[in-house]
Amino acid sequence: MNSKPIKVLLVEDNPADAVLMRETLAESHYGEFSVTVVSRLDTAIQRLTEEPFDIVLLDLGLPDSQGLDTLKRLRKQSRAIPLVVLTGLSDEAMGVQALQNGAQDYLVKGETAGNLMARAVRYAIERKNAEEAFLASEQRLALTVDAVQVGIWSFDIATEVITWSDQVARLFAVDPLTFDGKRETLFQCIHPDDREVVRNRINAARTSGKDYTSEYRIIWPDGSLHWIESRGRVMLDDNKRPVRIMGTVVEITQRKLAEEAMRSRDAELAHLNRVNTMGQMASGLAHELNQPLSAILNYASVCLAQAESDKGSRSTILMAVQEIMNETRRAGAIISRMRSFVRKQRPKNEVVDINQLVTESLSILEFELRHQKIRPKIKLAEGLPGVLADPVQIEQVLVNLIYNALEAMSEKTPPGNMLRLETRRREDGGSVEISVIDSGCGVSEETMARLFEPFYTTKSKGLGMGLNISRSIVEGHGGRLSATPNPEGGMRFSFTLAIAEGATP
Amino acid sequence: MNPTTIVHIVDDDPGVRKSLQMVLESASLAVKVYESAERFLEDMDLSISGCIVLDLRMPGIDGIELLQRLRTAGHEIPVIVISAHADVPTAVRSMKLGAVDLLQKPFEPKALLEIVRRAVQKSVEINQKRAEENAIRKRLADLTTRELELLRLVVAGRSNKQIASDLNISIKTVANHRANLMAKTHALNAADLTRISTIAGIRPQ
């Protein structure tokens, strides 16, 4: 117990009551009290400015002030001092009002036994301290919230009612006075395309008890779009059942715009790189197209000869025409594969089969492989779950890496050349790793350090963008692209991609 | 019935291979197809006349290398090179290795057919010539030293009388030897005998 006496300012105009209370406090087991008695409110206010007191015991009926007004006037002068109101026997209602006006407690005079009174005094002090601490923390929070313009919301799981801070209303452009607290009202503000995702995320958090995050767009009444980042945490009751989700919302429109600008710049660069790659492969492309073209010419000439001859065979003509159609389709497929590779398109995000992308990338480079007489060794892990990615961009990374590998090996004689492509699920379980391994010339230490720099190249033809773009594509997908020299010569390029949520193997 | 000539097609592209086969078969040529140079080397039978239609760019052993191997092994079969992407150095190399022609894909099937026919014809001629050479060599191997001596003098354009004096024998003996020589070499006359000696590589004395 505190050894220092508790300094009490007793404001009481009835001397008998004052003596009684002083004695009651002195006799209590709740520590030592040092009581100063004044009989007027203005004296009390004066004394409070002169020396510190721990608590004021205030009779509301004084010569210079009556009723609740006494309390209000004192509070106005001294906001932080713990205060206990003394009321008469018939005045219990007044006590309750006093509590609502900033008193920590009230005591009915003549009713209060010694220990009870002392305890009430002590508790009032404690209560006021806790209140002050809470207020300070509230203020700090409010200051923070204001500074970062965070909106705070709370979603009651049982009633489905939402309560929120004014900032949320500002972000959602909703009038806080008319907001009915219903989830659906809030959802009406969200862009129709995003509602489903937000709903699912909230439900997932509710079921799993895990933190909730989501980014979505809201549409203001003026039609403008605003990006919101919302985070939430599930609050559990004593039985570990979720009772409410509390969280924050911030506007991230600027960030989104910046990201979008960055993405579109990246997309431009990536497109340039694809066109460039395709340019480098143009002769191979011509070769590839000449195959079906010569087959078509051959079949057509057979048709012609058969049609011109008296002994022409109908079945031969039919067969040849069928083959012409097949070969034409094959030529068309080559062209559309190339076109889709160089086409400009908005980045997509879908669940893709990485093994299939590896196979398709190899088919784009098929003629280059044949030219260099390389039969790649392909080791694709079976049953890999899908990854969330833009298929065109990831294909581009693969084509870049494989093309680099082929170039690195072009100086060497064919028999020693080895190109390996591997996919595997990483030990962390949440991502897959794709590796392109060559037995080529490798890179010097100096080049190694600058490998991913833009416009750095050791090739006469290259633009020096391939690896830089590949890395930004991979990192844009939340993965990592790394380069390591092979112990037995050549290089190994590996990149990771996260497995799509809920992707089944 | 066994064909008298065969056209071998070596191309890794199934479309090209199959369509070429159809073109050539429609022109009544016997065809065998191979998907790779390795396959051809395993299965080839070059005892029958014919030609090879050979793609240049193939995985594994490519067209140039196959051509080189055939020539090193002494095969003279005519080779027509086809390529979807022929650069000048490759064209020069293949011609130096004795390719009869080089066609850029896509080529006119008629043009190929003509070239193939000529190549097959050439192959038949080569084989006939080889056969004749072998027969002649065999016949000349039966000649006696004296007959061989006589042959060199005949080819050099000496008359019987001159030969008799050269060899210090009677004209009658020269006439006898000469009759044997004609019979053994199946030569029709002195000019034919000269032709046979040239084929056999016998130089006049």
HADDOCK unambig.tbl for C-alpha pairs under 7 A between the chains (distance, minus, plus):
assign (segid A and resid 287 and name CA) (segid B and resid 84 and name CA) 5.04 0.50 0.50
assign (segid A and resid 287 and name CA) (segid B and resid 85 and name CA) 5.58 0.50 0.50
assign (segid A and resid 290 and name CA) (segid B and resid 84 and name CA) 5.72 0.50 0.50
assign (segid A and resid 290 and name CA) (segid B and resid 105 and name CA) 5.90 0.50 0.50
assign (segid A and resid 290 and name CA) (segid B and resid 106 and name CA) 5.82 0.50 0.50
assign (segid A and resid 291 and name CA) (segid B and resid 16 and name CA) 6.29 0.50 0.50
assign (segid A and resid 291 and name CA) (segid B and resid 84 and name CA) 6.77 0.50 0.50
assign (segid A and resid 292 and name CA) (segid B and resid 15 and name CA) 6.54 0.50 0.50
assign (segid A and resid 292 and name CA) (segid B and resid 16 and name CA) 6.98 0.50 0.50
assign (segid A and resid 293 and name CA) (segid B and resid 106 and name CA) 5.97 0.50 0.50
assign (segid A and resid 294 and name CA) (segid B and resid 16 and name CA) 6.57 0.50 0.50
assign (segid A and resid 294 and name CA) (segid B and resid 105 and name CA) 5.74 0.50 0.50
assign (segid A and resid 294 and name CA) (segid B and resid 106 and name CA) 4.02 0.50 0.50
assign (segid A and resid 294 and name CA) (segid B and resid 107 and name CA) 6.40 0.50 0.50
assign (segid A and resid 295 and name CA) (segid B and resid 15 and name CA) 5.64 0.50 0.50
assign (segid A and resid 295 and name CA) (segid B and resid 16 and name CA) 4.67 0.50 0.50
assign (segid A and resid 295 and name CA) (segid B and resid 19 and name CA) 5.39 0.50 0.50
assign (segid A and resid 298 and name CA) (segid B and resid 19 and name CA) 5.54 0.50 0.50
assign (segid A and resid 298 and name CA) (segid B and resid 20 and name CA) 6.26 0.50 0.50
assign (segid A and resid 298 and name CA) (segid B and resid 23 and name CA) 6.24 0.50 0.50
assign (segid A and resid 298 and name CA) (segid B and resid 109 and name CA) 5.59 0.50 0.50
assign (segid A and resid 299 and name CA) (segid B and resid 19 and name CA) 5.62 0.50 0.50
assign (segid A and resid 301 and name CA) (segid B and resid 109 and name CA) 6.53 0.50 0.50
assign (segid A and resid 302 and name CA) (segid B and resid 23 and name CA) 5.56 0.50 0.50
assign (segid A and resid 302 and name CA) (segid B and resid 26 and name CA) 6.88 0.50 0.50
assign (segid A and resid 370 and name CA) (segid B and resid 58 and name CA) 6.44 0.50 0.50
assign (segid A and resid 370 and name CA) (segid B and resid 59 and name CA) 5.23 0.50 0.50
assign (segid A and resid 371 and name CA) (segid B and resid 57 and name CA) 6.59 0.50 0.50
assign (segid A and resid 373 and name CA) (segid B and resid 59 and name CA) 4.67 0.50 0.50
assign (segid A and resid 373 and name CA) (segid B and resid 60 and name CA) 5.83 0.50 0.50
